[in-house]
Amino acid sequence: MNIGDAAAASGLPAKTIRYYEEIGLIRPARAANGYRDFGEAELRKLCFVGRARDLGFSIEECRALLGLYEDRSRASADVKRLARGHLDDIDRKIAELQAMRATLSDLVARCHGDDRPDCPILDGIACGGAAQ
């Protein structure tokens, strides 16, 4: 199948597929005319990488996961270790977002939102501001 068909089947834009090929995540065959020729194996890899990216895995993590996916002698512990590390990163990001939300929520609550120029939000964002 050509890149347009592979894009439609995988749900990935053709530009993304070209990028994945450029960085070596996938290696489609080339037809006699030089066009990419995607088989079922490449399509499975594209779907796999697309789903992993949807779950927030980085390109390098996708590369490692894809290597494990293709390695039938892999240990599931290796896969779990990689996924656990990513889950820990997600938990850290959630904690950071919750802290940001709490700070901004407090600043918004302290702002009168009237015609006066003083604004706890701007004061809290300013360098040295008291973002309590």
Secondary structure by P-SEA (a helix, b strand, c coil): ccaaaaaaaacccaaaaaaaaaaccbbbbbcccccccccaaaaaaaaaaaaaaaacccaaaaaaaaaaaacccccaaaaaaaaaaaaaaaaaaaaaaaaaaaaaaaaaaacccccccccaaaaaaccccccc
